[in-house]
Amino acid sequence: MEEKELTKMLYEMFNETMPVLESIKHGFMIQNQAILTEAETKFIRILTSNLPFAEKLIKERPKDEIEKKFLKLLPHLQLIAMVVRNLINTKKKKIASDVLFSDKALHEISDIYTLMQAQFVDTKDFILTKNPDLKMDIKTAMEKIYKMAGECVLEHEDRLISGLCMPKASYLYLVIIDSIKRISGELTSFSQKL
């Protein structure tokens, strides 16, 4: 495998995922289960279209340096995929259970999610350019997301204590915030190994 081929494949995978991430956000914000289900279907299609390549590569012996590099990146891609699917399912559960979030909670989730989307764009661009400034921006974005998420969780605890938030909503809110953090962390780890 050539470096150019790996770069193209990874870039296209990230590029195809960008509209899916936007659909996930939109479906959640307007409480539309159908949009989330469609986003999940598209996301699964993106993942499965690249699966045969990964399986073939794992079986091949010996592997060149580029193939080894891809295999080191694969667990990060798999974890990102797993957490995105978990995020979709949690948002679908919220809608199906008719659990309400306060406007503040929705804005917090939206703000943190938007930062993660920007980090995703930087990662996509870093795949293509290998610009060290982008690599630093990806890490800085993760730190900002972690900080914001921590502050939001503390404010959320206050809402829970004061009775503004119900335990079922609290659980779903925390899962969503944690999922966004985990995606951010894996994007950073991925970019560090790229």
N, C-alpha and C positions, 0 to 999 in steps of 0.2 A: 504494500500500500504506500502511496506517496502522501507527503504532508499536505499537498494541495487537495487531494481527494478527501482526506479526513477533515480539513478545514471547511470544504464545501458542504460535506454531509452535516457537520455540526452546525454550521451557520444556517443552513436551510431548516434544520430541525428547530432551532431557536426562532427563526423568522416565522415559521408556520405556527409556532406556539403563541406569538404575540397577540394575534386577534382572539385566540382562545382565552387568554388571560383577561382581555378587555371584556369579552362576553361573560366570563365568570363574575367580574365586578358589576357589570350592568345587570345581569340576572339577579344578583343578590340585592343590589340597591333598589330595584323595582319589584322585588319579591316574586320573580317569575321562574317557576320550576322548569318550564319547557326550555327556556334559554339555557339554564344550567345543565339540563340533560343533553341538549344539543352540543354545548361546549364540551361536556364529558365525552360524548361520542367522537367529536373531532379530535380531542386530545388522545383518546385511545387509538384512533386511526394513525395519528402521527407516530405514536410509540410503536405500534405493531408494524408499520411500514419499515422501520429500522431494525426490528428484531431479527429477521433472517440474517442480516449482515453480521450482527453481534454473535449470533449462535454459530455461524460458519467460522468466524474468526477464532472463537474460543476452541473449536475442534481442531483447527489447523496447527500443524507443527512443522518446522519451527516458526517463530514469529520475528518479524523485523522490529526495529526500534519504534517506528510509527504505530505499529499494531500493539505493541506493549504499552505505549503511551495511551492509546484509546482504551485499552482494557483497564488502565489505572483511573481513567476518567469515568468509566462505565458505572461504578457504584454511586458516584455523585449524581449522575443522570438518573439512575434508578431511584435514588432517594428523593430527588426533586419530583419525579413522576409520582411516586407514592404519596408524597405530601400534597401535591396539587390535587390528586384524586380524593384524598382525605378532606381537603378543604372544600371541594365541590360537594362531597357527601354531607359534610357538616352543614353547609349552607342549605342544601336540599332538606335536611332534617329540620332545620329551623323553620323553613317555609311550611313544610308538611305538618309540623306540630303547631303552627300558628303562634310561635313564640315571638313576642315583641321585644325589640331593642329600643332604647331611648335614642333620640336624635343625636345626642352626644356620643353614644356608643357607635352608632352608624358612621358618624364623621371620623371618629378615631380609627375605625377599621378601614374606612376609605382612604384616609391620609397615609396610614402605614402601608396599605396595599399599593397605593400609587407610588410610594418610594420603592417598593419591591419591584414594581413594573419598570421603573426607570433603571434600577439595578440590572434587571433582566436585559434591557436594551443595551446597557453598557457591556454586559457579558457577551451578548450577540456581536456587538461591534469589536470587542476585544478578540473574539475568535478570529475575525477577519484581519484585523490590523496588528495585533500583538503590541499595541501601544501601552507602554508602562504606566502612563497617566491614567488610562482607563482601568488598569488593574488596581491602582491605588483608589480610584473612585469607587470601584466595586466594594473594596474593603471598607472604605469610609461610609458608604451607604449602609452596609451591614451594621456598623457601629451606631449609626444614627437610628436605624430601625430598632435595634436592641434597646437603645436609650429611650426612644419614644414609646416602645411597647412596655418597658418597665414603668414609665410614668403613667401610661394609660391603665395598667393593671392596678397601680396604687390608687388612682382616682376611682377605678371600678370597685375596689374594695370598700371605699367610702360610700359609694352608691349602694352597695350590697348591705352594708351595716345600717345605713339610713332607711332601707326598705324601698329604695327607688329601683332596685334590680331584684328580680326573683332568682332563686337558685338554679332553675332550669335554664334561664337566659344566661345566667352567669357562667355556667358550664360551657355552653355553646360559644359565648363570647371569648372565653379563655382558650378554647380549642382553636378558634379562628385566628386569634392573635398569635398563639404559639405556632400554628402552621405557617403563617407568613414569616415569622422569625426563622423557622427551620429552612424554608425555601431560600431565604436570604443567606443563611449560613452555608448552605450547600452550594449556592452560586459562587460564594467567595472561595470555598474550598476547591471547586471546579476550576475557577480562574487561576488559582495559585499553582495548580498542577498542569495547566495547559501550556 
